[in-house]
Amino acid sequence: MRLRLLLLLALCGAGPTAAARSLSLRGSWRIRSGNGSLELPGRVPGCVHSALFQRGLIQDPYYRFNDLKYRWISLDNWTYSKKFQIPFNISKWQKVNLIFEGVDTVAKILLNSVPIGKTDNMFKRYSFDITTVVRNVNSLELRFQSPVLYAAQRSKAHTSYWVPPDCPPPVQKGQCHVNFIRKEQSSFSWDWGPSFPTQGIWKDVRIEAYNICHLNFFTFSPIYDNHTQGWNLEIESSFDVVSLKPISGQVIVAIPKLQTQQTYSIELQPGERIVELFVKINKNATVETWWPHGHGNQTGYNMTVLFKLDGGLSIEKSAKVYFRTVELIEESIEGSQGLSFYFKINGLPIFLKGSNWIPADSFQDRVTSDLLRLLLQSAVDANMNTLRVWGGGIYEQDEFYRLCDELGIMVWQDFMFACALYPTDQGFLDSVRTEVAHQIRRLKSHPSIIIWGGNNENEAALMMNWFNIHTSELHTYINDYVVLYVKNIRQIVLARDKTRPFITSSPTNGAESIEEGWLSANPYDENFGDVHFYDYSNDCWNWKIFPKARFVSEYGYQSWPSFSTLEKVSSKKDWSYNSEFSLHRQHHAGGNNEMLLQIGFHFKLPKNTDPLQTFKDTIYLTQVMQAQCVKIETEFYRRSRSEIVDGKGHTMGALYWQLNDIWQAPSWASLEYGGKWKMLHYFARHFFAPLLPVGFEDQDAFFIYGVSDLHSDCKATLTVRVHMWSSLEPLCSSETERFVMEAGKAVLLYKEQVPALLGRCGNCTRQSCVVSFYLSTDNQLVSPTNHHFLSSLNETVGLQKAHITANITQQGDTFVFDLETSAVAPFVWLDVGSIPGRFSDNGFLMTEKTRTILFYPWKPTSKSELEQSFHVTSLTDTY
């Protein structure tokens, strides 16, 4: 949401002066090391690492082993300084504030050598009164303390009892005691990311000078009144009144498109004052609601709020207002123990499809609006409607939420606590309370945010005893948990935002956890709330290993990013699966072997005599495995939405782990660092499609379910085809009668014994044939074509090495790839190296001689550039 502050003239005494003046301190600063041996210019917003890199004093921090080589940077105490002149007469202003939207993290601030304040929380906004200290020419200094040393000091000072964990697992090569500092928790390392504990001014910094009064912040909440069946708007504005006497005036709120304009009289007493306005939207106007992607439009309305105050002082705010309701439904289900857990948007139950969001870079100054748009557009392009902003990262920048509003992406917003226990001393709690209040105020006007979550996995960490706490001491930690997430965070959320639900943790049992005193004996109970599920040792093609839970907010499998992505941060000696580099980049214990184990269940491991080719083939196979595993698991969750089997089911959400990458390394992501789509992301475009046929086997019977996310019923036909691996002509094909696909349901469409299906098709065995199926209406495809493998791909009979060619032509901004194959080819992967863009489809099963695929470039490119970079791989190329 972009808010403009228009400063109009205020007539005071003889001559006109502006109501307020603002001076941005963004741009060029000086940075020096603790002992003064290093001094350099640096940008604000920014951090020390970025400044050193931009000056050529260090290499790319992501190159090879630089995360270890550059540990000294975060262990030093850096100083940021800036000399600046005030371009207006400072003596004419009653109040002057220095405002930091974000300081990372622990710093003492001096203006003209006078200490004016301290910072110790990356997620807070700081405002310092500098009226008596500021001059015409000023020097500002931020003396940072190493976050690593600060965290260690805070931990050491907490002598009454241990607050685990001390350090991350050694495989992460991280720093310790991150739970003692209010900073991005994953910046000390995670199982998908490096340790780069940054220092710097990471958000906007400015000086504001004003007379009479000043608007500090402005926020609002649209609320639907069920009784009157009308929309209202609650607007909250905070003023700092520096006048010695009360100020009166009028507020005019206008939303022209909704024929709504209301005027209010206000009187502001001296001091900090909150003005709350209640606006009734004109009942004669039709309010179009905001809908998630795939369910309707993202209609918003322009609103202006004009404060006309004594002395000709005018302050105007403009904002985009969206109207939508959200409910979290937890109620009993017939034939099942426990409670449902699903979301209704504007009264309609919606299946949440999507993924989990992590910070897009270790260095936030590199996260541009263009990068955010690329990543979020990619989520929408894969038919996602939800992202969970995970609690070990950051509260994202304003642009992230503005884009989610615009694109229709629902946001599950965690507060920033993850996989740890936290101290609850008064200083820590006070800091967290300010942080939470600030973030709610900043974010609550966004329709995209549909739920607040207290933390990531901390209920599970405590109740599953991840930290081996002795039973006799558990009560101390349970009490701390309730104090932090319930008595503080929850209390602030309920007081400041009545428009969306709050849950204490993820995973949690929701209402059941509350019933059990906020912590459930088993937070992974499939009958309540949400679950996280990971299983790397069992065969992912066996859908019976997956939980038939109410909502699955994390699940996934790892893969390696493309060679073109790795190449940028490695050298030739690193290019093998068991190299020191490959082990160094893997931050999940045993991760590289787990991938090979999963591949080995169904595929042949590559045995090329060329070690580089073997590495590339292994990367390809990890992506095939990941895509296939997450597909099978997600399809299981989607087909479980309407049924209860053995007391389990009614699954209403599938958010896989994870959407994006923080650096170039093996991880659970479907988008590589920089945004390139892995095979999984192309698969997600299919398995999250609004209409989808899902195939699976149970006891030698083959079933196909139809899954619909549509709002209305539709008539469709299911076509089932059997192909031989050895032939590009389908062996046999059958069509169902036309049937009605019910809106918002998953229903059984087809069942046949596998031997009968194979028998019908003549010369077919499990090893020699594969099944494909799709939904159509009047011979028009209305779903992706889905596939079911009747045997492992390492047991196939008749599969030949495919020779695939591509003819590339340009059509406007798009490129057309006309493909031709000599044989049936599974997992056809089109790659154009580092040329940014995506294909219309990829990783597909090619069962016909020709196929046309489009390439959408993200930056200008040419036919010749694409031809030079183009490479195609299919499964048999790795044999």
Sequence and secondary structure as in RCSB ss.txt:
>XXXX:A:sequence
MRLRLLLLLALCGAGPTAAARSLSLRGSWRIRSGNGSLELPGRVPGCVHSALFQRGLIQDPYYRFNDLKYRWISL
DNWTYSKKFQIPFNISKWQKVNLIFEGVDTVAKILLNSVPIGKTDNMFKRYSFDITTVVRNVNSLELRFQSPVLY
AAQRSKAHTSYWVPPDCPPPVQKGQCHVNFIRKEQSSFSWDWGPSFPTQGIWKDVRIEAYNICHLNFFTFSPIYD
NHTQGWNLEIESSFDVVSLKPISGQVIVAIPKLQTQQTYSIELQPGERIVELFVKINKNATVETWWPHGHGNQTG
YNMTVLFKLDGGLSIEKSAKVYFRTVELIEESIEGSQGLSFYFKINGLPIFLKGSNWIPADSFQDRVTSDLLRLL
LQSAVDANMNTLRVWGGGIYEQDEFYRLCDELGIMVWQDFMFACALYPTDQGFLDSVRTEVAHQIRRLKSHPSII
IWGGNNENEAALMMNWFNIHTSELHTYINDYVVLYVKNIRQIVLARDKTRPFITSSPTNGAESIEEGWLSANPYD
ENFGDVHFYDYSNDCWNWKIFPKARFVSEYGYQSWPSFSTLEKVSSKKDWSYNSEFSLHRQHHAGGNNEMLLQIG
FHFKLPKNTDPLQTFKDTIYLTQVMQAQCVKIETEFYRRSRSEIVDGKGHTMGALYWQLNDIWQAPSWASLEYGG
KWKMLHYFARHFFAPLLPVGFEDQDAFFIYGVSDLHSDCKATLTVRVHMWSSLEPLCSSETERFVMEAGKAVLLY
KEQVPALLGRCGNCTRQSCVVSFYLSTDNQLVSPTNHHFLSSLNETVGLQKAHITANITQQGDTFVFDLETSAVA
PFVWLDVGSIPGRFSDNGFLMTEKTRTILFYPWKPTSKSELEQSFHVTSLTDTY
>XXXX:A:secstr
   EEEE EEE SSSEEESEEEEE  EEEEEE TTSS EEEEEES  HHHHHHHTTSS  TTSTTHHHHTHHHHH
S  EEEEEEE SS GGG SEEEEEES EES EEEEETTEEEEEE BTTS EEEE TTT  SEEEEEEEE  HHHH
HHHHHHH  SS  S SS  GGG   S GGGSBS GGGG BTTB      EE S EEEEEESSEEEEEEEEEEEEE
TTTTEEEEEEEEEEEE SSS EEEEEEEEEGGGTEEEEEEEEE SEEEEEEEEEE  TTS    B  TTSS B  
EEEEEEEEEGGGEEEEEEEEE    EEEE   BTTBSS   EEEETTEEE EEEEEE  S SSGGG  HHHHHHH
HHHHHHTT  EEEE TTS    HHHHHHHHHHT EEEEE S BSS     HHHHHHHHHHHHHHHHHHTT TTEE
EEES BSHHHHHHTTTT   GGGHHHHHHHHIIIIIIIIIHHHHHH  SS EES BS  THHHHHTTS  S TT 
TTSS EEE  SSS TT GGGS   S EEEE   B   HHHHHTT  GGG STTSHHHHHH  STTHHHHHHHHHH
HHS     SSHHHHHHHHHHHHHHHHHHHHHHHHHHHHHTSS EETTEE   EEEES S  SSSS BS SB TTS
 B HHHHHHHHHT SEEEEEEEETTEEEEEEEE  SS EEEEEEEEEEETT SSEEEEEE   EEE TT EEEEE
EEEHHHHHHHTSS  TTTEEEEEEEEETTEE S  EEEESS GGG SS     EEEEEEEETTEEEEEEEESS E
EEEEEE TT  EEESS SEEE SSEEEEEEEESS   HHHHHHH EEE GGGG 
